[in-house]
Amino acid sequence: MSFDVIVRGGTLPDGRVADIGIRGEMIAAIEPRIEAEAGRVVDAAGNLVSPPFVDPHFHMDATLSYGIPRINASGTLLEGIALWGELKPLLTHEAVKERALAYCDWAVSMGLLAIRTHVDTCDDRLLAVEALLEVKKEVSSYIDLQLVAFPQDGFYRSPTARENTIRALDLGVDVVGGIPHFERTMADGTRSVTELCEIAAERGLMVDLHCDETDDPLSRHVEQLAYETQRLGLHGRAAGSHLTSMHSMDNYYVSKLLPMIAEADLSVIPNPLINIMLQGRHDTFPKRRGLTRVKEMQALGIRVGWGQDCVLDPWYSLGTADMLDVAFMGLHVAQMSSPADMAKCFDMVTNVNATIMGLDHLGLAVGKRASLVVLDAGNPIEAVRLRPERLCVIARGKVVAERARQKTRLAIAGRPSEIDRRHVTPPQET
């Protein structure tokens, strides 16, 4: 037998050391040692070999637009939305597409090979929708790009948003989106959840709603989303993003809400970098951190994945397309410090996020698509700690990004000439 690519001697997330044989676009073999010829051999040499990173929540129509036409001075969510409203009339098809493709280049370099991006449908031109549909086609050989029809200014609040959202879905947008907490009344928000879920059910689509991205503990649209998911049989196809109001909710109410979310098989996507930056802006002290109840949800078996949300746009002035930055921040804010929880944070930005997006073809197993990443780390926890270099990125069986391992040299008398921040954990005493 021969292979197109063999990834030699990598450490898998479960600790096994194995060779991975790739034929065409698929993983054809995972064995302790593959004795065969290959068109290309990637020497993983004990480095971590991972499934690709996956981002289930992003805004690619706004990415890399930071500073246009101005900077978000207050740093709040509402000023960001207002600023986006100022930017939208200035958008051109070419500029949206160029920035999105540039971000996709960043993503590939970081091993981020699947992205769900919300695209605003409140612009009657549907300019960003059309631009990102073109981007989706152009990057399809290396990135799974999933588009969400997102009425940023409110499905009912914006006069043409309902019509435009349906138009976007007719053009081929993949997922139904919404923002119920931004409607003018709680009642309109609830009504929007119902109609958006009905649209998704009728069309056989997934639904992913920005839900309760507020400090208001009485914003409870996720309850309606869980109910509609049950009523319409959307189990496993529905997601609630952000859910930041839950950091302020009464514990007794949450004890009722979380089992409803679990029963509905509703996915949850907090975005720790952005949530902790935007939320709690009206607080003095104690200051809320803007993250939903991640560990409590996971304890009930609720599927929770980390999202990136924004990079260099009206809402967030930083970002590098690195999902390990997201996992690192999420680990800290959710206080996921046990070894099991830290490893879970890595799994959240790979396998869990792929499941949320319905990407069953991704993963390190024979018969799965040959999209994977070699990282300068020895295991998932070390990868989260170091956010290391991506030494090799393979998409659909082809090497699409490479970087030589970087070493730091010291010139200090009596100290080693090179340093390595990787660390072997000593065995625990029993």
N, C-alpha and C positions, 0 to 999 in steps of 0.2 A: 504494500500500500504506500501511496505517497500523498502528501498534503500540500496545499498552497502555502500555508503558514503553520509553523509550530512555535508556540510560546513555551519556552523551556525552563523548567525548574522554578516556577512561581509558587508562592504561598497563597493558597486560597483563603477566603474569609473564615472558613471553619478550621483552619490550621493545617490542613493537608498540604503537602508539597507535591505538585503534579505538573505534567506536560499537558498542554492543550493543543490538539490538532484541529486545524481549520481547513475545510474544503469548500470552496465557493464562498457563500455568505453564511455558512452554518458551522457550528461547532460539531465536529465529527467524532472526536475522541477526547476523553480526559482520563489519563492513566499515570501511574507513578513514573513510568518511563516509556516514551514512544520511540521505538527504533524504526525510523522510516526517513525517507528523503522528503525534503520540502523546498519549495521555491524560495522561502524566506524563513529564517530562524530568528526569533526574538529571544534574547537571553534575559530572562527575568531574574535569575540568580538569587533566589530567595526573597525577592521583593513581592509585595502584595499584588495579586492579580484580582481585580474586582469587576463586577458587572458595571456597566456605565452609570454615571450619575444621571439622575432624573429630577427635573424641576416641574412640579405640578401646578405652580402658580406664578405667573410672570405677566408683565405688561410690555410687550415688545414694540407696540406702536409708539410708546413714549421713551423707550430706552435711549441713552446717550444724548438726550436733548437738554441736559442740565445747563441752566443759565439762559435758556431761550424761552421767553423774551426777558426773563429776570429770574432771580433766585427766590426760593421760598423763605421769606424772612422770619416768619414765626415758627417754621418747622412743623406746622400742624397738618393734619389730614385735610381739613376743610380749605386751608389756603392752597394746598397742593391741588385739590380739585378745581379751585378757582383759577389757579395758574394754568392748569391743563386747558381750561376753557379759553384762556387768552392765547394759548399756543395753537389750539386746533385750527383756527382760521389761517394760520401761517404755514400749516403743513402742506407739503407737496408730495405727490406720489413717489417721486424719485428720492426725496430726502428720507421719507419713512422707510423705503426699501433699502436704501444705502445704509442707514443706521442699523436696521434689523440684520442685514447680512454681515455687517461688521461685528455685531454682538454674537452672531452664530459662529464667526471665526474665533472669538474669545471662548465661546462655549466648547467648541471642539478641542481647543488647546488645553482645556481643563477637564476633558473627559466627560463633559455634559452632552449627552447624545439624545436626550428626549426632553421636550419642553412643552408645557401647556401654557399658552399665552392668551390672556383676555385682550380683545380688541374692541375699542369703543364704537358703538353703533348709533350714537346720538348726533353724528355728523351726517347730514342728509346726503352728502356726496359719497358716503361709504368709502372714502379714499383709502383709509388705513386698512379696511377689510380687503379691498382689492389688492393693495400692495402686499399684504401679508399672505394672501392666497398665492401670489406669485413667488414669494419667498419660500413658502412651504414646498412648492413644486421644485424650486431650484436646489434646496438643501436636502431633498428627500433621500438622496443616496448616502447621507451620513447623519442626519438628525431627523428623529420623529417629531414633527411640529404639529401640535394640536391647537386649533383655534377655538376660542370661546366668544360667542356673540354677547357682548357686555354693554348694556345700556348705562353707561357711567353716570349720566345725569338723572337716572330714574326711569324705569319702564313706563310709569304713568306720569311722573313729574315732567319729563321732557315731552313736548307735544307730539313729536314724530318718532319717539324711541320705539314704541311697540311695532309700528309699521316697518321701521328700519331693521329692527332685530329679526323680524320674520324674513325680510329681504336678504339679510346676511346669511341666514340659515338656508335659504333657497339657492344662494350662490355657492354653497358647499362648506360653510363653517360647521365645525364638528360638534360643538357642545353649546348648550343653552346656559346663559349667564344672567345675573341680575344683582341688584343692590337694594334689597327691601328697606334697610334702615335709612336710606337716603330719600325715600319717598316722603311726601309732605306730612303724612299722618301714619301712625302705627297701623291703622285699618288698611290704608293703601298698600303698605308694606306687606301685610298678611295676604291681601288680595293678589299682589304681584307674585308672591311665592306660589300660590295656587295655580295661577294661569301659566307661569313659566314651567312648572312641573307638568302641567297638562300638555303643553306644547312638546316638551321632551318625550313624554310618554307616547303621544300621537305619532311622533316622527321616529321613535325608536332610538333616541339620542340620550347621551349623558347630560346631567345638569350639574352645574357648579356655581353656587351663589356666594358672592361676598355677603356674609351674614353677620350682623351685629358687630361691625367694626367700630365700636364706640365704647366709651366708659360708662354709658348708661345701663345700669343693671336691669332696667325694665325693657330693654331691647331684647326680645325673645323670639325672633323670627326663626331661629333654628328649630324651635319646637314645632312650628308649622311645617318646616321643611321635612322634619322627621315624620310628621303625620302624613303629609302628601306622598312621601316616599313609600310608606306602608300602603296607603290607599290605592296608589297607582301602580304598585309593583315595580318600583324603581330600585329595589334592593341591589346594592353593589354598583349602581350607576349614578348615584347622587353624592355630592360633596358639599360641605359647608366650609367656606374659607374664612379665616381669621377668628371668629367667635370670641373677640376680645371682651365683650360685655360680661362673659362668664367669670372674669377675674373679680367682678364686683357683685355677682349674684348671691342671693341668700342661699346658704348651704342646704337648707331643707328643700328649696325648689330644685337645686341642682341634683339632689338625691332622686328626684322624680325624672328630671330631664335626661340624665346620662343613660339610664336604662332604655328610654325611648330611642335615643340615638343608636344604642347598641342593637336593639330589636330591628330597627330599620336598615341595619347594615350600611349606615351612612358613614362616608369617609370624612375626615376632618383635616384641614390644611392650615395650621398656624404658620405665620411668617415672622420668625423671631427678630430678624434684623430690623424690619420695618415696624412691626408691632411695638417693640419697646422704644423705638425712636419717636413714633407719632402719638402713642397713647399716653394718658396721664399728664397731658400738657397743662390741664387746669388745676392739677393737684399741687399743694405745697408739700407737706409731709404729714403722715406717711404717703409716699408717692407710689401709685400703682404701676406695675411694669408692663402691662398690656399683653400678657400672654395667657392664653386659655389654659384649661386644666388638663395638661397633657398626660401626666402620670396617672391621674385618676381615670381618664378615659382608657388608657392602655390597660389598666387593671381590670376593666370590664370587657376587654377584647375589642375595643373600638379601634379601627384602622386610622392611625395618625401619621401623617408625613410632613416633613419640613418643606416650606416653599421659600423661594428667593424674593419674589414680588417685584422688586425694583432695582435698577442699576442706573445711576447717574440720570435722574429724571426729576420732575417737579416734586416728588415725594421723598427722594433719597439721594444724597449727594455723594455716596460712596458705592462700592461694589466692584467685583471682578469676575463674575460668572463662576465663582467657586462654591459649589454646594457644601464643601467641607467647612467653609466659613459659616454657612448657615447652621450646619450641625453643631459646630463649636459654640456658637452663640446660644442656640437652643438648649444645648447641654447645660450651660451655666444658668440660664434664666429659669429653666424647669428643674434645676437642681438634680439632674440625672447623673450622679457622681459614682454610683456603683459600677463595677466592671461590666455587669450585664446591661445596665442602662446606657453606658458609654458605647458599648458595641451596638446597642439598639439604635442609637443616634446615627451610626453609619448605615445601618440597614434601612433606616427611614429615608435617606437620600438616595438609596439605590433600589432595593427590591420592593419596599413598601410603596414608594412613589410610583414605581412601574405598575404595581397592582392598582393603585388609585386611578391611573390613566388607562387601565385596561390593556396594557402592553405585555401580553402573555408571552410574546416571542423573546423578551429580554431575560437574561439570567445566565449563570454559569452552569450549564447542563448540556449534555449531548442532545442535539436536535434544536437547540435554541439558536437565535441569531448570533453570529460571531461579532458582537460588539462588546468590547471590554477595555479595561484600563490597567496599566502597570504603574504602580505608585512606589515612590521611594520611602517605603514604610514596611514594617514587618507584620502588621496585623491591623484590624480595623480601628482599635483604640488608638494605636500610635498614629494612624492616618488622621484621625480627628484631632489629636494633640498637635501634630506637626503641620497639618495642611500642606503636605509635601509636594514636590515636583511630580508631574505626570510624565513618567519616562517614556511611555509609549501609549498611544491611543489607537485602537483598532475599531473601525466602523464597517459593518457588513463585510467582514473578512479582509479589509484593506487597511494598511497602516496609514493613518491620516494626520498624525502629529507625533513628533519625537523630541526629546530633550535629553542631553547628556547629564549625568548626575553631577551636581555641583558640590565641590568640596571647599571648605574654608581653611586657609592656611594661617597658622599663627607664627609670629616672630617674637616669642617671649622666652627668655632664658629659663631652662629647667622645665618647660611645659611641652606637651606633644606638638609636633609640627602641623598636625591636622586635627580637626574636631569633627565629631559626628553626634548629632543630637538624638539619633536613634538610641533606644535604651532597652536592654534586656531585663525584664522583671525577674527578680530572684524568686525561686520557688517558695511558696507559703509554708510555714511550719504547721505541722498537724499535732 
